[in-house]
């Protein structure tokens, strides 16, 4: 914990599908207290494996809401500044049924926003090839505390349009960026500049943003120093 504090950065705490059920209220409060005592701000990342916030199957979506509500509650108890979750749209599963995905998503995020109170919720891009489904979702929550987390690595893997075509439609809802790199073949979580994401195109766009969280994603502890240093240099 002291090493993390010495870096002058925050932390994003990931609740996977098991941890979110095993972490009780007292443990979440204690984790938040320890982080606060060390001066470490935090955000949280919700579980995502097997979950479907816009699922067509109502029972699947109800289970998803139960898991995500629990994650939201734990994040609030920790004093997290925000919580990120995956939107779950995938054209191979929902292709041709975007409206049904949107209707289910509206129900899910409406419930989660009630649970979150003043804590912002972020919806992260994963398999989306364009921002169309995300912009449709955010259009339904224009005045609500639901925002976009743009993940550079996922964009690099799945996009079919240029970076500007993603960022401009989302600019009014963009509140968090996950910054990492890859070579367009797998989600390598490399340091900025180690892959093929167009970071030179991204940097000018950042000047348009205000009050945004930046998260450096790293595959293991050994690569963390390079990942963090490259992010700091990029943002300076």
C-alpha positions in Angstrom: 0.0 0.0 0.0 2.8 2.4 0.8 4.4 1.7 -2.6 1.2 2.6 -4.3 0.8 5.8 -2.3 4.4 6.8 -3.1 3.6 6.7 -6.8 1.0 9.5 -6.3 -1.7 7.7 -8.2 -5.1 6.2 -7.4 -6.3 2.6 -7.9 -9.1 0.9 -9.7 -10.5 -2.0 -7.6 -11.9 -4.8 -9.7 -14.6 -7.0 -8.2 -14.7 -10.1 -10.3 -17.8 -12.4 -10.2 -16.6 -14.3 -7.1 -15.1 -11.3 -5.2 -18.3 -9.3 -5.5 -20.2 -12.0 -3.7 -17.5 -12.8 -1.1 -16.8 -9.2 -0.1 -19.2 -8.3 2.7 -20.1 -4.7 3.7 -17.6 -4.5 6.5 -14.8 -5.7 4.3 -15.7 -3.1 1.7 -15.8 -0.3 4.3 -12.4 -1.4 5.7 -10.8 -1.5 2.3 -12.0 2.0 1.6 -10.7 3.2 5.0 -7.3 1.8 4.4 -7.1 3.4 1.0 -8.2 6.7 2.4 -5.7 6.5 5.2 -2.9 6.2 2.7 -4.3 9.1 0.6 -5.2 6.8 -2.3 -8.3 7.7 -4.3 -10.1 4.8 -5.9 -12.6 3.8 -8.6 -14.1 0.4 -9.0 -14.7 -2.0 -11.8 -17.8 -4.3 -11.8 -17.8 -8.0 -12.7 -18.5 -8.8 -16.3 -17.9 -12.5 -17.1 -21.2 -14.1 -18.2 -23.2 -11.0 -17.4 -25.5 -9.2 -19.9 -26.9 -5.8 -18.9 -28.9 -5.7 -22.1 -29.7 -9.4 -22.2 -32.8 -10.5 -24.0 -33.4 -13.3 -21.5 -35.1 -11.6 -18.6 -33.7 -14.1 -16.0 -30.1 -13.5 -17.2 -30.6 -9.8 -17.0 -32.1 -10.0 -13.5 -29.1 -12.0 -12.3 -26.8 -9.4 -14.0 -28.7 -6.6 -12.1 -28.3 -8.4 -8.8 -24.5 -8.8 -9.3 -24.0 -5.3 -10.5 -26.1 -3.8 -7.7 -23.9 -5.6 -5.2 -20.8 -4.2 -6.9 -22.3 -0.7 -6.8 -23.1 -1.0 -3.1 -19.5 -2.2 -2.4 -18.1 0.6 -4.4 -20.2 3.2 -2.5 -19.1 1.7 0.8 -15.5 2.0 -0.3 -16.0 5.7 -1.2 -15.1 5.1 -4.8 -15.2 8.0 -7.1 -17.0 6.0 -9.9 -17.7 2.5 -11.0 -17.1 1.1 -14.5 -19.1 -1.7 -16.0 -19.3 -3.3 -19.4 -22.3 -2.5 -21.6 -22.2 -5.9 -23.2 -23.3 -5.2 -26.7 -21.8 -7.7 -29.2 -23.1 -7.8 -32.8 -22.5 -11.6 -33.0 -25.0 -12.1 -30.1 -27.3 -9.1 -30.6 -26.9 -8.4 -34.4 -30.3 -7.3 -35.7 -31.7 -6.9 -32.2 -30.1 -3.6 -31.2 -33.5 -2.3 -30.0 -34.1 -5.2 -27.7 -30.6 -4.8 -26.3 -31.3 -1.1 -25.7 -34.6 -1.7 -24.0 -33.0 -4.2 -21.6 -30.1 -1.9 -21.0 -32.4 1.0 -20.1 -34.1 -1.1 -17.5 -30.7 -2.3 -16.1 -29.0 1.1 -15.9 -32.1 2.8 -14.4 -32.0 0.3 -11.5 -28.3 0.7 -11.0 -28.4 4.5 -11.0 -31.0 4.3 -8.1 -28.5 2.2 -6.2 -25.5 4.4 -7.0 -26.8 7.7 -5.6 -24.3 10.4 -6.3 -21.6 8.0 -7.6 -21.1 8.2 -11.4 -21.5 5.0 -13.3 -19.4 4.4 -16.4 -20.2 2.1 -19.4 -17.1 0.8 -21.1 -16.8 -0.1 -24.8 -15.7 -3.7 -25.4 -16.7 -5.5 -28.6 -18.5 -2.5 -30.3 -17.2 -1.7 -33.8 -18.8 1.8 -33.7 -20.2 3.9 -30.9 -23.8 3.7 -32.3 -25.2 1.5 -29.6 -23.5 3.4 -26.8 -24.7 6.8 -28.1 -28.2 5.4 -28.3 -27.9 4.3 -24.7 -26.5 7.6 -23.5 -29.2 9.5 -25.4 -31.7 7.9 -23.1 -29.8 9.1 -20.0 -28.8 12.6 -21.1 -29.4 14.2 -17.7 -28.5 11.2 -15.6 -25.2 10.2 -13.9 -24.4 7.6 -16.5 -21.2 8.2 -18.5 -18.8 6.6 -20.9 -15.4 4.9 -20.2 -13.5 4.8 -23.4 -11.0 1.9 -23.5 -8.2 2.4 -26.0 -7.2 -1.2 -26.2 -10.7 -2.5 -27.0 -11.1 0.2 -29.6 -7.9 -1.0 -31.2 -9.1 -4.5 -31.4 -12.7 -4.1 -32.7 -13.2 -0.7 -34.3 -14.2 -0.4 -38.0 -14.0 3.4 -38.1 -11.4 6.0 -37.3 -10.8 7.3 -33.7 -12.5 10.6 -34.4 -15.6 8.8 -35.4 -15.7 7.2 -31.9 -14.8 10.2 -29.8 -16.8 13.0 -31.2 -20.2 11.3 -30.7 -19.3 10.4 -27.2 -17.5 13.6 -26.1 -20.3 15.0 -23.9 -20.6 11.7 -22.0 -16.9 10.8 -21.8 -15.7 10.8 -18.1 -13.1 8.0 -17.9 -10.4 6.6 -20.2 -8.7 3.2 -19.8 -5.2 3.8 -21.4 -3.3 0.8 -22.7 -2.0 -0.5 -26.0 -1.9 -3.7 -28.1 -1.1 -4.8 -31.7 -4.7 -5.3 -32.7 -4.7 -9.0 -32.2 -5.2 -9.6 -28.5 -5.9 -7.5 -25.4 -2.3 -7.3 -24.3 -2.6 -4.3 -21.9 0.7 -2.9 -23.0 2.2 0.4 -22.0 1.3 3.4 -24.1 3.4 3.4 -27.3 4.2 -0.3 -27.2 1.4 -1.2 -29.7 -0.5 0.3 -32.6 -3.2 2.5 -30.9 -3.1 6.0 -32.4 -2.2 7.9 -29.2 -1.0 10.9 -31.2 -4.5 11.3 -32.5 -6.0 11.0 -29.0 -3.9 13.6 -27.2 -5.4 16.7 -28.9 -8.9 15.4 -28.1 -8.1 15.3 -24.4 -7.9 19.1 -24.4 -11.7 19.1 -25.0 -12.4 17.1 -21.8 -12.7 18.2 -18.2 -13.0 16.2 -15.0 -12.0 12.9 -16.6 -10.5 9.9 -14.8 -7.5 8.2 -16.4 -6.7 4.5 -15.6 -3.6 2.7 -16.7 -4.3 -1.0 -17.2 -1.4 -3.4 -16.8 -1.3 -7.2 -17.1 1.0 -7.8 -14.1 2.8 -6.0 -11.4 6.2 -6.2 -13.1 5.1 -4.1 -16.0 3.2 -1.6 -13.8 6.1 1.0 -13.5 6.5 1.3 -17.3 2.7 1.5 -17.8 2.3 4.2 -15.2 5.3 6.2 -16.3 4.2 6.1 -20.0 0.8 7.3 -19.0 2.1 10.1 -16.9 4.4 11.3 -19.8 1.5 11.0 -22.2 -0.8 13.1 -20.0 1.8 15.8 -19.1 
